[in-house]
Amino acid sequence: MVLGIVVFGAVFLVGLALGTVTRRPLAAASLVVAAFVAVLVVQTHAPLAGFAVFALIALAGLVADSVRETVELLLGR
């Protein structure tokens, strides 16, 4: 269990590192985590479930990044 948490944390940090280049760290991190989880799900011979997992996690991350950017604009930062 602890190993799984460490691995997901590492994947998220890699996504954040990639996102600093694109200036959208939360969106990039969610896409990297979504791809990682989708690969894990596809390995259980459920390709449609893998696609659904990727879509849900990626969209949630993109929405969260959009909300963060909108709040940032509203607060004038």
Residue pairs with C-beta under 8 A, 6 or more apart in sequence:
8 33
8 36
11 32
11 33
11 36
12 29
12 32
12 33
14 32
15 25
15 28
15 29
15 30
15 31
15 32
15 33
16 25
16 26
16 28
16 29
18 28
18 29
18 32
19 25
19 26
19 27
19 28
19 29
22 28
24 65
26 61
26 64
26 65
26 68
27 61
27 62
27 65
29 61
30 57
30 58
30 60
30 61
30 62
30 64
30 65
31 58
31 61
33 57
33 61
34 53
34 54
34 55
34 56
34 57
34 58
34 61
35 54
37 53
37 54
37 57
38 50
38 51
38 53
38 54
38 57
39 50
41 49
41 50
41 53
42 50
